[in-house]
Amino acid sequence: MRIAMIGSGYVGLVSGACFADFGHTVTCVDKDASKIEALKRGVMPIFEPGLDDLVETNVAENRLSFTTDLREGLDGAEAVFIAVGTPSRRGDGHADLSYVYAAAKEIAETHPGPLVVVTKSTVPVGTGDEVERILRETRPEGQYWVVSNPEFLREGAAIGDFKRPDRIVVGTDDPHAREVMSELYRPLSLNTPPLMFTGRRTSELIKYAANAFLAVKITFINEIADLCEAVGADVQEVARGIGSDNRIGPKFLHAGPGYGGSCFPKDTTALVKTGQDAGVPLRIVETVVAVNDQRKRGMARKVVAACGGAVRGKTIAVLGLTFKPNTDDMRDAPSLALITALQDQGARVRAYDPEGMEQAKGMLKDVDYAPHAYDCVEGADALVIVTEWDAFRALDLGRVKRLLKEPIVVDLRNIYRAEDLRKRGFTYVGVGRGKAD
């Protein structure tokens, strides 16, 4: 099947490359000419494990191509996916749908149909209705079927998630659209993924509800971590105890500095706004958003306390900047609020991240970026681990201790055993690991 993918960012590029790997012919369309030229040269705009090889293979097989010309992308296509950004709108927190609506208008101006128009971007309830209205208004004689097909890709594991999904949600009541979407995902039939057909509005809400629920789990265990610190319990054991209950499950029960990234912060905020507009306030989600925002800066207080109550004039080494490992995504990363708060209290910050430093340079001021983890640590008054990259899990602790001016480690991801570091003479501070922290 021939398809077009509008948007060659994270969702569009990964989805397009995976569809091509299934055997479909995919054209990724993007208005950013420099991005398209880079993709044609095999240069990825994002870091995602395995993506460069996947793109290279399918370009070589003539199944995947890139263009800035929508007409070229839609030529012969049976379906077009809208995979453009939906950032939080400034001022009110609603999802900014201007890119989605502009794409819909341009599709109608360019192609009369028949065409299945699939919204892959994360969009609020009712967006598909508006996309359909725009298509009909722009080209009344056109033939279009508007479908919701939200993505559930984890950054750092996106290719595996696309090819081995827990579920595929498709929002449409139209038989033709169902047939086309079933054919698109047919290559996954050997893995028997649950292809779930729903109404379009239900599909749109499923994505937001899923992300909000995961954000609730993260925020819940973070608050339990605070309680553990107050009463002398261990949050990791608590998480293991409750996560062993199959009604709860162990995932997203890792205490830390709060959630970030491109999805949870904006999607929880957008869901809150949708609820308010519908007259159905989502009080649990509202609280989760507030608690998570406060937590990120609150981690700076943990660092300050570990340093004796003051960091003015001190150098703090920060390992990990991205919101999670195996990505270069800095959007709403906990490191942003943490570093800014430390700087506000007079600290000098030196940082290292395997993939995120170029992104970070455009978001953080007055940070010294080190070429390696040990260069970051050398001469610092304390070490703070913010992102749990594999490269940080087995540092040479003897070397770290020699390099640090003071042997203070604040481990915001609990990747080290407290007793191991304390035996080595470190002052160790974890998250939710009892009064000794």
C-alpha positions in Angstrom: 0.0 0.0 0.0 1.2 3.5 -0.7 0.9 6.0 2.1 2.1 9.5 2.9 3.3 10.7 6.4 3.0 14.4 7.0 5.6 15.3 9.6 9.0 13.7 9.9 9.6 14.3 13.5 9.6 11.6 16.2 6.2 10.0 15.5 6.1 10.5 11.8 9.7 9.3 11.1 9.5 6.2 13.3 6.0 5.3 12.0 6.9 5.9 8.4 10.1 3.8 8.6 8.3 1.0 10.4 5.4 0.9 7.8 8.0 0.9 5.1 9.8 -2.0 6.8 6.4 -3.9 6.6 6.6 -3.6 2.8 4.4 -0.5 2.3 5.7 2.4 0.1 6.0 5.5 2.3 6.7 9.1 1.6 7.5 11.3 4.5 6.6 15.0 3.9 7.9 17.9 5.9 8.1 21.6 5.3 11.5 21.9 6.8 13.7 21.6 3.8 16.9 21.2 5.8 15.5 18.3 7.7 14.4 16.6 4.5 17.8 17.1 2.9 19.5 15.7 6.0 17.2 12.6 5.9 18.1 12.1 2.3 21.7 12.0 3.4 20.9 9.5 6.1 21.2 12.1 9.0 18.5 11.6 11.6 16.9 14.6 13.2 16.4 12.7 16.5 18.2 10.0 18.4 16.3 6.7 18.5 18.2 3.4 18.8 18.1 1.5 15.5 16.3 4.2 13.5 19.2 5.2 11.3 19.7 1.6 10.1 15.9 1.1 9.6 15.7 4.3 7.5 18.9 3.4 5.5 17.6 -0.1 4.7 14.2 1.0 3.5 15.5 4.0 1.5 17.8 1.5 -0.3 14.9 -0.7 -1.0 12.9 2.2 -2.5 10.2 1.8 0.1 10.9 5.0 2.0 11.4 8.5 0.6 11.4 12.1 1.8 10.1 15.3 0.2 8.9 18.8 0.9 6.2 18.5 -1.8 2.9 17.3 -0.5 1.6 16.7 -4.0 4.5 14.3 -4.6 3.8 12.6 -1.3 0.1 12.1 -2.0 0.6 10.9 -5.5 -1.0 7.4 -5.6 -1.5 7.3 -1.9 -4.5 5.4 -0.4 -3.9 6.9 3.1 -2.2 9.9 4.6 -1.1 10.2 8.2 -1.0 13.6 10.0 1.9 13.3 12.4 2.7 16.9 13.2 3.3 18.5 16.6 0.6 19.4 19.0 2.5 21.4 21.7 0.8 23.1 24.6 -0.7 26.4 23.6 0.8 29.4 25.3 -1.4 31.0 27.9 -4.1 28.3 28.4 -2.4 24.9 28.2 -4.7 23.6 25.5 -3.1 21.5 22.7 -2.1 23.8 19.8 -3.9 22.2 16.8 -2.9 24.7 14.2 -0.4 22.4 12.5 -3.0 19.6 12.4 -5.6 21.9 10.9 -3.2 23.4 8.4 -2.2 19.9 7.2 -5.9 19.0 6.7 -6.5 22.1 4.7 -3.4 21.5 2.5 -4.4 17.8 2.0 -7.8 18.9 0.6 -6.2 21.6 -1.6 -3.8 19.1 -3.0 -5.7 15.8 -3.4 -9.4 15.3 -4.2 -9.5 11.7 -2.8 -10.5 9.0 -2.4 -8.2 9.2 0.6 -8.1 7.9 4.2 -6.9 10.8 6.4 -5.4 9.4 9.6 -4.7 11.6 12.7 -1.5 10.1 14.3 -0.8 13.2 16.3 -2.0 13.3 19.9 -5.2 15.4 19.7 -8.1 16.3 22.1 -11.5 14.8 21.7 -13.4 16.2 18.7 -10.3 17.0 16.6 -11.3 14.5 14.0 -14.6 16.2 13.6 -12.9 19.5 12.9 -10.5 17.8 10.5 -13.4 16.4 8.6 -15.1 19.8 8.5 -12.0 21.4 7.1 -11.6 18.8 4.4 -15.3 19.1 3.4 -15.2 22.9 3.5 -12.0 23.2 1.5 -13.0 20.7 -1.2 -16.8 19.9 -1.0 -16.5 17.4 -3.9 -13.6 15.5 -2.3 -13.8 12.0 -1.0 -12.2 11.5 2.5 -12.5 9.2 5.5 -11.1 10.7 8.7 -9.6 8.2 11.2 -8.0 8.5 14.6 -5.0 6.2 15.2 -3.0 7.4 18.2 0.6 6.3 18.8 1.8 4.6 21.9 5.6 4.8 21.3 8.1 5.1 24.1 11.1 7.2 23.2 14.1 4.9 23.3 12.1 1.8 22.5 9.9 3.1 19.7 10.7 0.7 16.9 10.0 -2.3 19.2 6.8 -0.7 20.4 5.6 -0.1 16.8 6.3 -3.6 15.7 5.2 -5.4 18.9 2.4 -3.3 20.2 0.2 -4.0 23.2 -2.7 -2.7 21.1 -3.5 -0.7 18.0 -6.4 1.7 18.4 -8.3 2.8 15.4 -11.1 5.2 15.6 -13.6 4.9 12.8 -17.1 3.6 12.1 -16.7 3.5 8.3 -16.3 0.0 6.7 -13.9 1.3 4.0 -11.6 3.1 6.5 -11.6 -0.1 8.6 -10.6 -2.1 5.6 -7.7 0.2 4.7 -6.4 0.4 8.3 -6.6 -3.4 8.7 -4.6 -3.8 5.6 -2.0 -1.3 6.8 -1.4 -3.2 10.0 -1.9 -6.7 8.5 1.9 -7.5 8.5 1.6 -7.5 12.3 -1.0 -10.3 12.2 1.5 -13.0 12.9 2.1 -11.3 16.3 -1.7 -11.2 16.8 -1.8 -7.6 18.1 -5.2 -6.5 19.4 -6.5 -4.3 16.6 -9.1 -2.3 18.5 -11.8 -0.4 16.5 -13.7 2.3 18.3 -15.5 5.4 17.6 -13.3 8.3 16.6 -13.8 10.4 19.8 -13.3 7.3 22.0 -10.0 6.7 20.2 -8.9 10.3 20.8 -9.6 10.0 24.5 -7.9 6.7 24.9 -4.5 8.2 24.2 -4.9 11.0 26.8 -6.4 8.7 29.4 -3.6 6.2 29.0 -0.9 8.9 29.4 -2.7 10.5 32.3 -3.0 7.2 34.1 0.7 6.5 33.8 1.5 10.0 35.0 -0.7 9.2 38.1 1.3 6.1 38.8 4.6 8.0 38.6 3.3 10.8 40.8 1.8 8.4 43.3 5.1 6.5 43.9 6.9 9.8 44.1 4.7 10.9 46.9 5.1 7.5 48.6 8.8 8.1 48.3 8.5 11.3 50.3 6.6 9.4 52.9 9.2 6.7 53.0 11.9 9.3 53.7 9.8 10.7 56.6 9.0 7.4 58.3 12.1 5.3 57.5 10.8 3.0 54.8 12.3 2.0 51.4 10.3 3.0 48.4 11.9 0.4 46.2 10.6 -2.3 48.4 7.2 -0.7 48.6 7.1 -0.5 44.8 8.1 -4.1 44.5 5.4 -5.1 47.1 2.5 -3.3 45.4 3.8 -3.9 41.9 3.7 -7.7 42.4 -0.1 -7.3 42.6 -1.2 -8.0 39.0 -4.0 -5.5 39.4 -1.4 -2.8 39.8 1.7 -4.0 37.9 5.4 -3.0 38.4 5.8 -0.5 35.5 5.9 3.2 36.2 6.5 2.7 39.9 10.1 4.0 40.0 10.5 6.9 42.3 12.5 9.8 40.9 12.5 13.6 40.1 9.2 13.6 38.3 8.0 12.9 34.8 9.0 14.9 31.7 9.3 14.5 28.0 7.1 15.3 25.0 3.9 13.5 26.1 3.0 13.3 29.7 3.4 17.1 30.6 1.4 18.4 27.6 -1.1 15.6 27.5 -2.1 15.8 31.2 -2.4 19.5 30.9 -4.5 19.2 27.7 -6.7 16.6 29.3 -7.3 18.9 32.3 -8.4 21.7 29.9 -10.7 19.3 28.0 -12.3 18.3 31.3 -12.8 21.9 32.3 -14.3 22.9 29.0 -16.7 19.9 29.2 -17.7 20.9 32.8 -16.1 17.7 34.1 -13.1 18.7 36.2 -10.5 16.0 36.4 -9.3 16.7 39.9 -6.9 13.7 40.2 -5.1 14.7 37.0 -5.1 18.4 38.0 -3.4 17.4 41.3 -0.9 15.2 39.4 0.1 18.1 37.2 0.6 20.4 40.1 2.5 17.9 42.2 4.9 16.9 39.4 5.7 20.6 38.6 6.6 21.3 42.2 8.7 18.1 42.5 11.2 19.0 39.8 12.4 22.1 41.6 12.0 20.4 44.9 14.8 18.0 43.9 17.1 21.0 44.1 16.4 21.3 47.9 17.5 17.7 48.3 20.8 18.6 46.6 21.2 21.7 48.7 20.6 19.7 51.9 23.1 17.1 51.0 25.7 19.9 50.5 25.2 21.2 54.0 22.4 23.6 53.4 24.1 25.9 50.8 25.4 25.6 47.3 26.5 29.2 46.6 29.9 29.1 45.0 29.9 25.3 44.8 30.2 23.3 41.6 27.5 20.6 41.1 28.2 17.8 38.6 25.0 16.7 36.9 25.0 13.4 35.0 22.0 13.0 32.7 20.0 15.8 31.1 17.4 14.1 28.9 14.0 13.2 30.5 14.9 9.5 30.1 17.7 7.4 28.7 18.1 6.4 25.0 16.8 9.7 23.7 18.0 13.2 23.1 14.7 14.7 24.1 15.0 17.5 26.5 11.4 18.6 26.5 10.2 19.2 30.1 13.1 17.2 31.4 13.4 17.3 35.2 17.0 18.5 34.7 15.8 21.8 33.4 14.0 22.8 36.6 16.7 21.2 38.8 19.6 23.0 37.2 17.8 26.4 37.1 16.9 26.1 40.8 20.5 25.3 41.7 21.7 28.2 39.7 19.2 30.5 41.4 20.9 29.5 44.7 24.3 30.4 43.4 25.7 27.0 42.3 27.9 26.5 39.3 26.6 23.6 37.2 28.7 21.2 35.1 26.8 18.6 33.1 27.2 15.6 30.9 24.7 13.6 28.9 25.5 11.0 26.1 22.9 12.4 23.7 21.2 15.5 25.1 23.8 18.2 25.4 23.2 19.9 22.0 19.5 20.1 22.8 20.2 21.3 26.3 22.5 24.2 25.1 19.4 25.9 23.7 17.5 25.6 26.9 19.9 26.2 29.7 22.2 29.1 30.3 25.6 29.3 32.0 26.1 25.5 32.2 29.6 24.0 31.6 29.3 20.9 29.4 31.8 18.1 29.9 33.0 15.7 27.2 32.8 12.6 29.5 31.2 11.6 32.8 34.5 11.7 34.7 35.4 15.1 33.3 32.0 16.3 34.6 32.8 15.0 38.1 36.3 16.2 38.5 36.6 18.9 41.1 32.9 19.1 41.8 31.5 19.6 45.3 28.7 17.0 44.7 27.5 14.6 42.0 23.8 14.4 41.0 22.5 11.6 38.9 19.4 12.8 37.0 18.9 10.4 34.1 19.5 6.6 34.4 21.7 6.1 31.3 23.3 2.7 31.3 26.7 4.4 31.1 26.1 5.8 34.6 25.1 2.5 36.3 28.6 1.1 36.8 30.9 4.1 37.3 34.3 3.5 38.8 33.3 4.6 42.2 36.9 4.8 43.5 37.8 7.1 40.6 34.6 9.2 41.3 35.5 9.6 44.9 39.1 10.7 44.0 37.8 13.2 41.5 35.1 14.8 43.7 36.1 17.6 46.0 33.5 16.3 48.5 32.3 12.6 48.2 28.6 13.5 47.9 26.3 11.6 45.6 22.7 12.5 45.1 21.1 9.7 43.2 17.7 10.8 41.9 17.1 7.5 40.1 18.2 5.1 42.8 20.6 3.3 40.5 23.1 2.6 43.2 22.8 0.7 46.5 23.1 3.1 49.4 25.0 0.7 51.6 27.7 0.2 48.9 28.4 3.9 48.5 28.4 4.5 52.3 30.9 1.7 52.8 33.1 3.5 50.4 32.9 6.7 52.3 30.3 8.6 50.3 27.6 10.7 51.6 24.8 9.1 49.6 21.3 10.5 49.1 18.6 8.6 47.2 14.9 9.1 46.7 12.5 7.5 49.2 15.1 5.3 50.8 14.5 5.9 54.5 15.6 8.4 57.1 19.3 7.7 56.6 19.0 9.6 53.3 
